[in-house]
Amino acid sequence: MDDCTYVIFGATGNLAKIKLLPALYRLDVAGRLPDGLKVVGFGRRDWDDSAWRDKVSGWLAGEAENAREKIDAFCERLHFFTGDLG
């Protein structure tokens, strides 16, 4: 599969938190995502890449015990942009 960028609009919301990001994480752990895939989150909060990675890391903490290395590797794919579509 070719490298690509996956964009999540409303990346700080509930859908991203409970459905989209856990699903992408599970695909990553299963080796089903290309190495060059990037996940770009777009939202209205005044966050940067680091703040979003910290939040997502916390959201995924319940996915599996002793999975910190895998979660950290997944979070390296994450990038965040602040904006307002209005």
Buried (B, 14 or more C-beta within 10 A) or exposed (E): EEEEEEEBEBBBBEEBBEEBBBEBBBEBBEEEBEEEBBBBBBBBEEBEBEBBBEBBBEBBEEBEEEBEEBBEEBBEBBBBBBEEEE
